[in-house]
């Protein structure tokens, strides 16, 4: 789902410049609703698999369907983020392609995609030597994280009012790990941590579940659970902190200056390590340490204005990955003109 937000502004820019686009997605969680909210017109091709067998079968089916659609559209260039299927189809048709990557623990996925594309775009914190070792032909890097692209021309709005939450309430945003991702091997202790926090701190928990299992666990904690996808980018500005066991939302929140506790149970991706080193994310696997941090963070939450200034500062400090992508597309256009 973060890929939709990542490409949102880039799609608008390409359309504004007269490019004809074919945008594809797949059935996964609330992705289709999110795409509708972002007003991204796309073709849904295939679905997400949970087990290794399902992933293999669904990927093969998606390649077949994509091949037919791409052949009819006949594009001059292909762009994907962490996709296995589009690089394979583009390679098969001899279409130049670019793959955006940032979650380097997903090595199995990289082995199926990185060697097939013409250019790999990645944050500088992802080692170039690692991508080259996996077969990358050309690596284009930028300083920062992919999530900077999520906030281009962004203005927050108080979405918490939709849930009857007062702007003076102390709110924790919660997100569990991606249990069915191929790179995820362990379970986090986030629900243990949230139970401790809820018992010791007077606060509301706003939870963004990934699946029905998460929904049940968050419900037991008395968390507020949105029925439809919400603009989490706005939420960060109005909560005291976020505790997440994934990566994307943690990094997004960090850019806004929101206090972040990461309980990611697996090997941390390099962009997370990068933001931890900068002091923008705090990582722990201990529920008691999470409680200690939460107590501290509840007293140091920034205001909406302070967070917006923090976001502006970080957007100036980090490079825009879209600029790198546009430069590559332009260079291939010049070659074909």
Secondary structure, DSSP 8 states (H G I E B T S, - for coil): -HHHHHHHHHHHHHHHTT-----EEEE-TTHHHHHHHTT---EEEEE--SSHHHHHHHHHHHHHHHHHHHHHH--S-EEEES-SHHHHHHHHHT--EEEEE--TT-HHHHHHHGGGSSEEEEETTS-HHHHHHTT-S-EEEESS-GGGGGGTT-----GGGGGT--TTS-EEEEE---TTSTT--S---HHHHHHHHHHHS--EEEE--SSHHHHHHHHHTT-EE-SS---HHHHGGGSSEEEESSSHHHHHHHHTT-EEEE---S---HHHHHHHHTTS-EE-S-HHHHHHHHHHHHTS---HHHHHHHHHHHHHHS--HHHHHHHHHHHHHHHH-
